[in-house]
Amino acid sequence: MKKDLPSVYANPINKEIRNNNDIYYGKKEEVRSSSKGNVYDKINQIFASVHHVYKSNVRIHTRNGEIKTTIVGKSGNFLLCLNGDKINMLDIVDIERI
């Protein structure tokens, strides 16, 4: 029971194909909408520093003001301080080691 299959019509291509040559760049510079990534990078740099063995003295600028404290670790979205305080990382605008 062998049936002959119909032949397939293929339209001939008579033009040059340049699929990957036409590229549009809207903006070449990188645009960041939020500086939260920078804050998280700064926090990770503080903890990865050779100067951070157990604790680091930092100045934290938050939405509510400035805090000078000693941080010892992080848990979830919180920085843990030596005096027992927790600082929410979402509230941090800038952080620097002093």
N, C-alpha and C positions, 0 to 999 in steps of 0.2 A: 504494500500500500504506500507506495512512494508517490507523492504529488509534487509536481514542479512548482516551486515558489515563484512568485512574480518578481520581475527585475525591479530594482530600486532606481529611481531617477535622481541623480545628483546634479544640481545646478553648477555649471562651470564658474569658477572664480577668475575673473579677468582683470582684477585690480591688485595693487600692492597691499599687503596686509601689514598694518602697523598698530597692533593692539596695545602694545605696552609702551609706545613712544609718546603718546599724548597724556601728559600728567599735569594737573593743576594744583598749585600750592596757594592756599588762601593767605597764610602768614608763615613766614619762615622762622620768626622768633617764637620761643616758647612762652606761652602765657599761663601764669598760675593764678587761679581765682582765689586761692586761700593760702595763707602762710602757715597753716597747721602742719603741713608736711615738713616745713623747715623747723618748727618747734620740736616735732618728734625726732627729726634727725639730730638736732642739738642735744636733746635728752639722751639719745643713744650714744652720741659722741662723748658725753660726760661720763656715762657708765663704762664705755669702752676705753677710756683714757688710762694711761699708765699711772696717773696721779690719783685715780679713784681705786682705793683698796677696799675700804669699807664705807666711807662717807665722803661727801663733797659739799663744801660751802658754796651756796649759789644765791643769786639774786633773781627772783622770779617776778616778772611784771604780769599781773592778772588784770582782768576787767575791772576789779574793785580797787586795785592799788598795787603797791610793791611789798614783797615779802623777802626778808633775808633769813635764810634757814639752812639747815644741814640735811641733805637728803641721803638716805641709805638704800633705797630700792624703789621698785615700782611693782604695782599689782593691778592688773587690769588697766583701767583708765586713771589710776591714782598714783601720785608720787608719795612715797612714805618718808616722813621726816623723823629725825632722831628724837624729837620731843613727843612723838606719837600722833602728830597731825597727819591728815591726808589732804592732798591738794589735787583737785580734779584737773587732768591734763587738758580738758576741753576749755577750761577757763584761762589757760595760760596764753598770753600774747607773746612773751619773749622770756628767754631764760639765759643766764650767763653764769659762768663759774667765777668766783672771786677768791 
